[in-house]
Amino acid sequence: MSVFTFGETVLALRGSGPLRLGGTLDVAVTGAESNVATGLARLGHEVRWAGAVGADEAGELVLRTLRAEGVDVSAASVDEGAPTGLVLLEPRQPGRTRSHPYRAGSAASRIRACAIAEAFTAAPPALLHLTGITPALGRSTQSAACLALQLASEHSAMVCLDVNHRPELWSSAEAAQVLREWAPRADILFATEDELALCLPEGSPDDTGQRAEELLALGVGEVVVKPGAAGATVYAAGARPHRPARAVPARNAPCADDAFVAGYLSGLLDGAATADRLDRATAAEASGAASPGSWEGSPTRAELALLTG
């Protein structure tokens, strides 16, 4: 198995406008880790997702959707005592969506470390993908993620950490306490310019390049700054490739970010050079950004060839 990941995937109900005015809701699923898993599967990679869902129709939809996209869900857990999480998505402006999560006490918030250990060791992966969302869900998920990091070290698996800070789940101070410990163990760290500070000691420089260099000095293998107004940059030993953000009609940031991560990791798994990985990531990001869904815009391998040609 190339990639192992886990986290919360929820039932997403996307409104046609302000929720207080009523209207129709489109049903889908979303989750940062499973979005990346889907993006990688579409690009031809083997991915195992070991999250948890409730024993309900929403959970069935999550598993069915991921399975249909080629993601291995054989290690996923079904919790009889907790529901699948829910999020209401409220488009407010082109490219801007407000989310209303209902995830307290969800099955994903009760992911057990022993279940992750069993799934990981059954087929040790080449790469472990984690986000800063999972440890924010509670003590159980944080313990599971810590154990996954330990197992990755024991099995010589690469570690990818996407900071993905969600202020509605935990404060910056709480996030920093965990991320400052985790970051030096990452072979690849994805973050926005603002999120870099969460991985560094207090008093770190304000300059993005200096922050990235400090993270490299702490042991991070590569620092990948996600696309923003200035584009995307990779900081690694002997390489500083940069790509400007591609213009798309309406930018769907969550899908774009996850598609970007999937594209970059795909290039890594294919053995591509750093600059080529970034080209693939920005092409996938542009495809994802133009889609209203959370993962639906992630390109296939054939579509990627058209986007990068």
Buried (B, 14 or more C-beta within 10 A) or exposed (E): BBBBBBBBBBBBBBBEEEBEEEEEBEEBBBBBBBBBBBBBBBBBBBBBBBBBBBBBEBBBBBBEBBBEBBBBBEBBBBBEEBBBBBBBBBBEEEBEBEBEBBBEEBBBBBBBBEBBBEBBEEEBBBBBBBBBBBBBBBEBBBBBBBBBBBBBEEBEBBBBBBBBBBEEBBEBEEBBEBBBEBBBBBBBBBBBBEBBBBBBEEEBEEEBEEBBBBBBEBEBBBBBBBBEEEBBBBBBEEEEBEBEBBEBEEBBBBBBBBBBBBBBBBBBBEEBEBBBBBBBBBBBBBBBBBBBBBBBBBBBEEBBEEBBE
